[in-house]
Amino acid sequence: MLNAVQTTIGANPAVVSAARGMSHFGEHALGWVGIAAAGWLVDKPRRRQWAGVAVGAVGAHAASIVIKRIVRRPRPDDPSVQINVSTPSKLSFPSSHATSTTAAAVLLGRLTGLPLPAVLVPPMLLSRIVLGVHYPSDVLAGSALGAASAAAVLAAEKRLTQ
């Protein structure tokens, strides 16, 4: 599947460029923290929820790093796979970008009422494969972990508002 993605849509330079941009945005969940900070600054009545977006994205990212260090699955390393972006580590499972993006998208979707998980998550997952830095199972596991992280934040917010 990795090769199929790279030889079809991944062969388009514009797609690779967009995937690189997404990679930089999602690195260490910093893009999501930036969006949460902007929301926190301008939407005072919902500051707790905006803070929850940041906490959820960073917490999901941290959880993925812990799992990476336990599993220690190496990133794709085959001559047929083109690596199109640098990475901070050589570990692949789960995808931290998929994890933090899913958590942020679920929390932002809940906050805004928009279908953000459906809009934001698939492109980020696909971008990691286009860039050749993850296997499909890495991004799927990362997304599941991100959804669980978002659920934990939502449960904590519910307890705090009761």
Secondary structure, DSSP 8 states (H G I E B T S, - for coil): -HHHHHHTGGG-HHHHHHHHHHHHHHGGGHHHHHHHHHHHHH-GGGHHHHHHHHHHHHHHHHHHHHHHHHH--B----TTS---S--S-SB-SS-HHHHHHHHHHHHHHHHH-S-HHHHHHHHHHHHHHHTTS--HHHHHHHHHHHHHHHHHHHHHHHHHH-
